[in-house]
């Protein structure tokens, strides 16, 4: 079952018992028709998996469950059943592999790096004018400058796998002058730990928004 040709709905194993996890996934998605708002696995099944897991939804397509495959410093690689990959750093998507329009790289130009990570450390947001460069995996789309401004929203309660989390919303307006394009991103951050539990992110006009939801955080988070 493929999500619009862009993302396989499921999980990929990254340990010795990956076969049992894949069997669990296969039997779950073939057992019944599900709403696009539902995950292919139940909360109990996700909790029982020996992996950190990230929920992913692209546009209006069904939700998928991905698992943590590698950790490289603060960068986490989340992998789906057909090896599509989502690389996040402090909750932000910084690159991808396997989508119709892949995000190739993200580089921060503003001292201090990603304001979302900075908020997690000190509880503060920068003034207007945080800059980064992104690459898309096309020869003529490299070093695209993104200018962002951030606003602190209200606290909201989200339920993740049956547990409630009181999270602080951070809204980002990202402007790409080269494309004459503007996008609105949102991040829901635990103000006590700085962990990003949920986000809605855009990185180019041709791709629908990506909704990421941390289901089981890695031990390093």
Secondary structure, 3 states (H helix, E strand, C coil): CEECCCEECCCCCCCCCHHHHHHHHHHHHHHCCCCCCCCCCCHHHHHHCCCCEEEEEECCCCCEEEEEEEEECCEEEEECCCCCEEEEECCEEEEEECCCCCEEEEEECCCCCCHHHHHHHHCCCCCCCEEEEEEECCCCCCCEEEEEEEEEEEEEEEEECCEEEEEEEEEEEEEEHHHCEEEEEEEEECCCCCCEEEEEECCCCCCCCEEEEEEECCCCC
